[in-house]
């Protein structure tokens, strides 16, 4: 491992690991002069509340010297899609995990989720951005950008075969948005090779 590399911990669910966003982000950042290694704590359908309860993020942050924590909530939790408690719990979990990381000097980014319908998309962006603001962390907005890009480039592989999870282009877009949130600039347009397993 590169001792100079910045270590990034991704915490999320299948929206994070389908398309292997951590590997794509590491390759993108490294190719743009920011050597990066990524780890992830993920499970299909997982919520940030579960990661607070099981202490896995706290344990990981105490075991390795991470520089960045990227959090992604299950799609719909911030908009109360799983009942009124879900949005209260998700905001509380986001604040707790962000607080843990900031105490250790990490930069924290909330990576947004996405909704296909325009009204739902606007709502999720509003709720996610509010949650990130209240937690005092950066927010990488995905849903509205994805709407515009899909309109402009409908033939690109935005989604995996199930039509829902990130495909190659969406994984790359997510990586670019995290890069922009952390470095304040867009990565250079150049060929990119990602070495890593692709998870279903």
PEFENDA-V255304 format. One record per helix or strand. SS is the DSSP state (H for helix, E for strand). FROM is the first residue (numbers start at 1). TO is the last residue. Records with the same first field share a line. If there is no record, write none. Layout:
SS->FROM-TO  FROM-TO
//
This chain:
E->6-12  18-18  36-42  68-71  107-111  138-140  159-159  166-166  199-199
H->14-17  21-31  48-54  56-63  84-103  118-135  143-152  168-183
//
